[in-house]
Amino acid sequence: MTSRRLRIVLGLAVCVGAAGIATPLAQQRGGSYRQSYTGNVRYDGRFVFVRMSYPWSGGRGAPWAHDYPTGEEHFMKILTAVSNVGAHVEASSIMSFGDPELFKFPVVYLCEPGYWSMSDEEVGALRSYLQKGGFMIADDFPSWAWGNFDVQMSKVFPRAEWRELTPQHPIFHSFFEIDSFDIIPQAYNLGGRPRFMALFEDNDENKRMYVIANFQQDLSEFWEYSETGFYMVQNTNEAYKIGVNQFIYGLTH
């Protein structure tokens, strides 16, 4: 990483939210969200942060909405500041796995996969999305959530085998150089050390990656609170760097 990029990230990690826009939807914080949101960004060729939703009947605070919308607003400011990705910065989308519009967007973000479930139709749609070039990032991922996540993905690809990534994988060098996982921050105890698990086409690590799971990590927690000083700037920067690498990788592969 160049010193110029480092300065940009350090500066934005502190003040990225200063010009944020609070909307009525943003202020709801997840409790009354529907599974599909009619205010999604209309496709115009620019990159859109797409957050995936799933059924939730547990009252306020839908798990898939954790850190919404501040997490993605802050992240998109960083992504567009350090790269030349043309994107919607202050607007994002919420989609269900059965939404036909999903196929217009190359990268999607799934939060709290421990509560995730899909209908048969959604399973088929996600399979088609990934096989046709889509890429999914799973985050906010405590250790206990792995069982359910693995069950859901086994419906999509019954013969798929998870591969644990090392720092040598190209995804950790797609923009910033991440040579060690010792720098990976943890906002709180998620059950173990941070790990990166991935699914590949035909279980071949030399072929295209379908899904990356930020296992025992919660990167968006750092994104959400980056304007508050709640977490150390160094840790917040690392969380942004990992996220930028993953999204850039998804966009270019």
N, C-alpha and C positions, 0 to 999 in steps of 0.2 A: 504494500500500500504506500502510495506517495505521501509525503508530508502535507501536500496541499489537500489531498482527500481527508487526511486525518484532521486537519484544521476545520474543514467543512463539517465533518461529523461531530466533532467536539462542540462546535458552536451551536449546531442545530439540536443536539441532544438536550441542551439547556433551555433553548428558547423556542423550540419547534412549535409549541402550542400557543404562543403568544397571540397569534392572529386567528386562532381557531374560531369556527362559526358554530354556535350552539343552536340547534334546531329543535322543534318540538319532538321529532322522532328521536333525536339524539338524547334528549333529556329523559326519555322513557326508560332507558337502561335495560331493555330486554323483556320486561314483564309482559307487555301487551303485544309483542310482535306476532304477526301472523307468520306462517311458514313461508309464504311468498309475499314479497313486498312490491306493491304496484308503483313505487317511486324509484325503481331501478334506473340506472344510467342507460340512456339509449345508445346503442352501438354506433360509433362513428369512426372506428379504426384506432382510437387511442386506447391505451391500456386502462383497464378498470380493475380495482380490487374487488374480487367476488368472494363473499363469505357464504359458506354453505349452511343451510338450515336443515333441521330434521324435526319430526314430531316431538312435542313436549307437553305434558299435561301436569307438570309439577307446580304450577302457579307462577308467581313472578320470578324473573331471573332465569330465562331460558338458557341452558348451558352453552348452546351454540353462539349465543350473543355476548359472552363474556369479553370484556375489553372493547366492546362496540359502543360508539363509532370512533372513539378517541384513538384506539390502537392503530386502526388503518389510516386515519387522517394524518397522524404523526409519521407513520411509516411511509406514506406516499410522498410527504414533503421531503423526507430523507432520500428516497429512491430517485425522485426527479432532480434533487439538488446535486447528487453525486454522479448521476448518469445522464445519458441523452435520451432516456425512455420518454416518449410522449405519452402523457397519462392524465387522467382526471385526478386531481389532487384532493379536492374537498368534497367529492361525491364518490360513493361506492355502491355496490349492489348486494342484495341478499337473494339467494336462489335456492330452490329445492333441487334435489338430484333428478327430479323428473321434468325440470323446466327445459323445454326445447331450445330456449335462448342460450343455454349453457354452452352449446357447441361453438358459439361465437367468441369465447374467451379462453385463452390458452392455459391460464393458471387459476386454480381455485384454492381457497383456504378453509380448512375444517378445524373447528375449535371443540375441545372437550369431547373426544371420541368415545369416552367411556359411556356416554348416554346415547350414542348414535344408533339409529335403526333405519332400515329402508324397506320399502315394499318391493315385491318382485319386479315391478316395472322400473323402479328406481335403480335396482341392481343392474338390470339390463342396460339402462341408460348410462350409468357410470362406466360399465364395461366398454360400451361403445365410445364414450367420451375419451377414455384413456387410450384405447386402441387407435383412435383416430388422431392422436397427437396431444391430448390434454395432459395436464400435470397437476397433482394434488399435493398440498402441503398440510400435514396434520400437526397441530400444536396444542399447547395447554394440556399436557399429557402426563398425568401422574401414573405411577407404576401399576396401580390397580385397574387402570383403564385398558391395559393391553388385551386382556381376554376378550372383551367385547369388540374392540377394534379388529382383532384378528378374525373373529367370527364373521363380522360384516364383510371384511375384505375377502374371506374365503368363499363367500357367496359370489363375489365378483369374479375371482380367479381361483377356482377350487384347487388347482395344482400349484399355485404360487408358493414360493418359499422366500421368507424374509432374509435379507442380507444385511449384516451390520457394516456400516461404512467406516472407513479409516480416514484420517486427515489427507491421505494421498488422493482421494477421489476428486475428479475434476469439479464437482459441485462446490468444493471448498476453495476453488481457485478461479471461479468464473468471473469474479470482479475483484474482491479483496483476497489477499493471500492469508489463508487460515491454516497454519502448519501444525497446530496442536489443539487438542480439545481441552487442555488444562485451562484455557481462557474462557471456556463456556460458562456463563453466569447462571446461577440458580436463584430465583427470587425467594423461594421457600422450599421446604423439604418435599420433594416429589417422589421419594421412595428409593432413590439411588443416584448414581452418577449420570450425567447427561450422556445419552447415546443417540445415534442416528441410524434408523432402520429404513430399508428401502425395498421396493418391489420393482423388478425389472422384466422386460419383455422376455418370455421364454426362460425366466430365471437365469438369464445370462447378463452378468455385470458389464459386458462389453456392448450390450444393446441398450435401448432406450429405457430410462427410468420412468416408471409410471407414478410412483408415490414415494414421498419421503416423510417419515414420522420423526418428529422432534421428541423422542421418547424421554420421559422424566425431565421435561423442559417446559417452560412457559415464556417464550420470547415476547409475545404480545403484552405480557405484564410490564415489561420494561418499556415497550413502545408507549403504552397508555400513560405511564407515570413519568415519562421523560421530561416533561415541563415542570415537574413539581420538586425535583431534587430529592425524592424519596429514596432512590437508589443511586449508588455511586455512578458518576459519569462514565468511568472506564467500563463498568459492567453494561451500562446502557449502550455504549458504543459497540461493544462486542455483539450484543443482541441485534442491533441494527445491521451490523456487518454480515452476520449469519443470514438474516432475513433477506438482505439485498442479494447475496450470493444465490440463495435458493430461488428467488423470483427471477433473477437474470438467467439462471440456468434453465428454468422452465420456459422462459421466453425464447431461448436460443437453441433448445434441443427438442 
